[in-house]
Amino acid sequence: MLADSHVHLDDSAFDADRSQVLQRARDAGVAQLVIPAVDAASWTRIRDLCTAHPHMLFPAYGLHPLFLQQHAPGDVDALSSWCAANAAVAVGEIGLDFHADGLDPALQRDYFTRQLALARELGLPVIVHARQALEEVILTLRRHPGVHGVVHSFSGSEEQARRLWQLGFLIGIGGPVTYERAQRLRRIVTDMPIEHLLLESDAPDQPDASHRGQRNEPARVVEVLRCVAGLRGEAEQDVAAATAANTRRLFRLPCPERD
């Protein structure tokens, strides 16, 4: 059984066929999916979706840097109450994004650090977004000892990966690793300790190379698995079991139910 450690299943891209998407995931052996939020408006959608599929879908709640203009000053306080009342498995998706235009870096930092402090207070892992901001993200995490989690869609260097592992963080790997041009990422995945590896789709974004330009979906984590197993020279079953166990351990998920 596989786990998709990061999928935005509440996204409107799935409104027309969400049930079929979930069935394809089940058929592919993807038994558990973690659904991170992007803004306060998404929390209710995610809660309701996960409540409808309690043994398969697990919610994370947070304030994503790309949606900075949609956040309000009181949202972090509201997030604290929401996570406490709604069985969150993580605080996320949070982080820094210095790639997109028009996002105030100082305001991003404020939301990020406050949410890291909240995660430590609640004893929850974090799901971190870091685009053209990984070095600052790592330095910020070092200033918040005791916080653990995953940097999803990792795109940094071997040294940055090692520094994250030393902090107790895992790295999420998805569709980008299937592209042959991603040589640095492939080297990291080939040699890294498997206990720090999570598989993810990040659907509806970041499809694998064989579905370039298409809407992504969680069933295609299988394509990521095949690539990762091939790079490492390991059996797909072993990589699937190890990464699913990592996902359960990080987010404290129950063992998946079998049909």
Secondary structure, DSSP 8 states (H G I E B T S, - for coil): -EEES---TTSGGGTTTHHHHHHHHHHHTEEEEEEE-SSTHHHHHHHHHHHHSTTTEEEEE---GGGGGG--TTHHHHHHHHHHHTT-SEEEEEEEE-SSTT--HHHHHHHHHHHHHHHHHHT--EEEEEES-HHHHHHHHHTSTT--EEE-S----HHHHHHHHHTTEEEEE-GGGGSTT-HHHHHHHHHS-GGGEEE---TTS---GGGTTS---GGGHHHHHHHHHHHHT--HHHHHHHHHHHHHHHHT-------
